[in-house]
């Protein structure tokens, strides 16, 4: 009997017992739908994390004070003061791989405008900061070289402090106070949204670093050095070069630990993606349980079907059907049953994914390969769990089968 004929017979059997077949497929339907939804959520989360990492900047390299391993004990970045503006000057002068560079001097404080106030993160930055971070100015202007040279009391605000202090008003040209020092708002940043770890990137105030150093920080140490390379391929060489420059600048001996930490975007992205991959894997394991339960249901129903059709099997064998023909017939029935369940489950999964995305605002991503894997897995479940009932049917003795009542 040809595969086409076997498939036709299997479909006829499913139609004759439509209600039982639908209940049998239910486990596979739920399992495949769960897999499609979980993969879509996982892929969506990964894509969102990638977008958040990309929002940090283009070809970004971050230098922070403190070593990741200090005298055998993890100190971590920012665990000590070791970066200065002299390091910035030296990297600018000696580096061949770095295209843009900006020091970052960090200060916290309450910003006040009229009767409103908001505690925000203020950073002293250079003009290159906007390009390195890929941060556009929505209104007004950014910081300029003349602002740096003149230690001008200016600020570019993120969307969050603008909303908290000014509401719907245009803040450009108005004055805010940070630690009782007046700062003129010259620009408003385009919103970036939260980072991959949930921090609000828009809760920021950017001030000329010379102004922050002179009026707020009162010290020569800086929180970060942000660097950008011309192309992504230059990042590894740039990191080696900057490390060598800083070690020489800090007078570190050959065997001494670095007193700074250099990270690039790929390291940050790998950490974030690792978390989403673990989440996706756990979700898939949970969803796969439904498929296994569905496969067990198919096996049980096929065993019942073998018992019900014992005389039919005996007649087929008496008419010349081989054991292989009987085995293929029942195996194809189990496979068609699980395959149809897979198709229905994939359709249900797409619908549920759309609903989840619409009502929760979660990022979801349905791809052809995820649907293909889910369908292939459902067919595999049918073959795996249909094999035993099919072998049992093929092993029946024709004479005993014909005598079965």
N, C-alpha and C positions, 0 to 999 in steps of 0.2 A: 504494500500500500504506500502510495507516495505521501510526502510530507504535506502537500496541499490537501489531499484527501483526509489525512489524519487530523489536520487542523479543522476541516469542515465538520468531521465527526465530533470533534471536541466542542465546537461551537454549538452544534445541535444538542449535545448533552447538557451544556450550560443553559441553553434556552429552555429545555424540558424541565429543568429544575432551577428556574430563575431566582426564586426567593432564597433557596439554599445556597446557590452560587454567590448571590449578592452578599449574604451574611458571611460566607466563607472568605470573600474578597475584602471584607471590611477591615480586617487587621492589616492587610497589605496596603489598602487605600490610606488608612491612617498613618501607617509607617512611612510610606513614600511622601505623603503630604508633610509629615513632620520633618523628614529629611530635607525636602525642598525649602520649607520655611526656615529651618535652622541654618542651612547653608546660605540662604539669601540674607538673613540677619548677620551672620558671621562675615560674609563677603562685604556687606554694606558697612559694617563696623570697621573692617580693614581698610576699605576705600576712604572712609571718613578720617581714620587715623592718618592715612597717607596724605590726605589733603591738609590736615592740621599740621603735620610735620613740614609739608611744603610751605605752609604759611609762615613758618619761622624765618625763612629767608632762602636765597638762591646760593648754592654752592657754599653753604655756611660752615665755618669752623669757629668753635667757641673755646676761648682760653679762660680758665677760672683759677683763682689762687688755691693752693693746697694740693697735696698729692693724694692719689687714691691708696697709696700704701706708704705710710710714714713710719720708719724704724720697726717694720714688721706689723704695725697696727694700722688698720684702715682709718685714714684721716678724712678722706672724701674731699670733693671740691668745695671751695669757699671755707675750708677749715682753718685757714691762716691768711695773714696779709703778706703777699709776696709780689703782687703786680703793681707797677707804678707807671706814671706817664713817661718816664725815661724808657721803659720797655716798649711802649707804643712808638716813641721816636726812633728807637733802634730798629724795630721791625720795619717801620716805614722806610728807613734809610738803607737797610741791608737786604731785605727780602726781594727775591726775584720772581716768586710764585704768587704773591698776594696782589690782587687788583685793588681791593678796597679794605679799609680798616677804620674801626671806631672804638674808642674807649667807652666804657659804661661805668659811670660813678653813681652808685645807688644811694637814695635817701628816702626815708618815709616821712610823712607829715600830713597834717590836716590842711586841705585847701579850702579857702573861704571865699564866697562871692555873695555880697549882700548879706541876707539872713540865712543863706544855705551854706552847709559845709559837708565835706566828704573826705574820708581818709583814703588816700591813693598812694600808688607807688610812683615816685618821681625819679627820673633817670637823667643824668647829665650825659649827653651824647654829642658826637660830631655830625657834620652834615652827611657823611657817608652812611650813617645809620639807616636812613630811610631807604636807600638803594639796597643795602645789604639785606635788610628785612623784607624788601619788596613791599614797603608800606607807602601807600599813596595818601596824599592830602586831599580830603573831601572839599574843604573850603579854606580860604586864606592861603597861607604859604607855609613851607617848612622852614628849617633853620639854615642860615647862610654863613659864609665864611666871615663876613663882617660882624655877625653876631658873636662868633667865637673870639675874634680878636678884640672886640670891645667889651667882653664880659657883660653883654646886654641882658637885661632882666626881662626875658621873653619866655613864652611857653607854648608848646603845641599839645593840645589835649586829645585824649582818646574819647571814644563815644560815651563810655560809662560816666566819667566825671562831668562831661558836658550835660548829660541827661540829669544827673543828680544836682548840679549847680544851676543850670540855666533852663532846663526843660526844653520847650520848643523855641526859645530865643536863640538868635545867632550870637555866639560868644565872641566872635572875631572883633578885636578892637577893645573889648572890655578888659577889666583888670581883676585878677584874683590875688589872694594872699597865701603864701606858703611860709609858715613860721614867721608871720608878720612882715614878710618881705613881699612887696608888690611885684607882680609879674603880668605883663601884657600878653593877652591871648592873641597869637598871630595866625593860628591855624587849627583845624580840626582833622584828625586822622580818620581815614575810611575804616569801618569796622572789620575786624578779623574773626571775632568770635572766640570761644574757649580753645585752649590747647588740648592735646590728647589726654593730659591728666586732669583736665577740668578747670585749669586756671584761666581767669578772664584776661585775655590779651588787651582788651580795650580799656581796662582800668589802669591808665597810665598817663603820666605827664612828662613830656620831653623838654628839657631845658639845655641850653648850651653847657657843655661840660666845664668850660672855663668858669662859668657863672656858679655852677654847683660847687666846684672846688673852692672858689674864693669865698662864697657866701653861705654855703650849707655844710659841706663836708668837713672843711677845716683840716684835711690831712691829704697826703700825697698818694695813698693807696687807692686802687680802683677795684671794682667788683668783677668786671669782665673785660675781655678784649674780643670784639667781634671781627671776624675776618671773612673775606669772600675771594674766591679764586675765579679766574676768567672762565674756566671750564671745569666741569665736575671731575674729569680725569686727572686734573692737577691737584686735587685735594690731598692724596697721600704724600706727594712730594712736598706740598706746602706745609703739612703737619710736621714732617721731619725737619724741614728748614726752620720753622718757627721754634721747634723744640731746641734745636742746636743754638739758635740765637739767644733764647731765653736762658739756657743753661750757662752760656758764656756771660750773659749780662748779669746773672745772679752769682757768678763765681763758683759754680758747683764743681766739686771734684769728680773725677771720672766715674767712681763707684757710688757717688752720692745719689740719693733719690731725687727725682724732680720735686720741686716745691710748687708745682702748678699742674693743672690737668688740661689736656687738649682733647676735645671731642669734635666729631663731625656729625653731619646730619644722618648718615647711614647708621651710626651707632645708636643715636636717639631713636631713629625709626625702627631699628631691629628690636630694641627693648619694647617699644609700644606694640609692634606687630606680634611679638612673642606672646604678649598678654592676650591679644585677640585670637590668636591661633589656639591657645589653650582653651579659651572660652568656646570657640567653635567646635573643637574636638570633643569637649564634654557634652555639648548640646547634641552632636551627632551620635555619640554613644547612647545617650538617652533615647534619641529618636529611633535608633536602630533596634532597640528592644521591641518596639511595636512591629517592626518587620519580622523579627524572629517569632514573635507571638502569632503574627499572621501566617507565617510559614508552617508553624505547628498546626494551626487551624486547617490549612490546606491538606496537610498530611492526614489528619484525622478524618476529614471528609472523604478523601480519596480511599482511605481504608474502608470506610463505610460503603463507598461506591463499589469497591472490589467485591465486598460481601454481597451486595444487592445484585450485582451483575455476574455472579458466578456461573449461572447456567448459560448466559450469553457468551462468556469466555469459553465454556466447554463446547458450545456449538461452533464458534469460530475455529477452535483448535481441531474439531472433528472435520471441518470443511477444508482444512489444510493450512490454517494460519500457523506461523511459526511462533516460538516463544518471543523472538525478537520483535515480531509484529505487535504482539500483545503488550510487551514492555513499552514500545514506542507509543502505542495508542494512549496508555494511561499517563506516560511521561509528558506527552504533548498536551493532554487535557490539563494536567497540573500546571504546565508552563503557560498555556493560554489563560488559565484562570488567574494566575499571579500577574501575567503581563497586562491583562485587562484592568486588574486592580492597580497596577502601576500607572497606567494611563489615566485612570480616574483620580488616583492619588496625586499625580503631577498637576492635573487641572485644578484639583481642590487646593493644592499647595500654592499655586499661582494666585488664586483668588484670595486665600487667607493672607498671603504676603502683601498683596495690594491693600487689604483691609488694615493689616497691622501698620503698614507704612503711613496710611492715610490718617489713622486715629491716634497714633503714638508719636508721629514725626521721627521715627527711627529711620536711619538710612538702611535700605534694603537693595540687594542686587541679584536678580535672577539671570543666570547665564545658561547657555545651551549645554555646556559640558556638565553642569550640576544636574540638569534635567536628565541628560543622557546617562549619567552615573546612577541616578536614582532608579531609572527605568531598567537599566542593566542589572542592578542589584535585585530588583523585584523579580525579574526573570530568573536570576540565579537562585533566588529563594525557592521559586517554583520547581526548578530542576533538582535542587538539593533535597527539599522535603518531599518531592514527588517520586524520588528514586525508589525509596523503600516500598511504598504501595505498588508501584509499577512492577518491581521485581517479584513482589508477592503474587501479583496477578499472573505474571508470566510463569511462575513456578507451579501453578495449579495443575494437577493431573487431569487430563481431559475427561476420563471416565468418571472420576469422583465429581468433577464439575457438572457433568450432565446429570448425575444422580442427585445433585443438591436441590433441596426443596426450600 
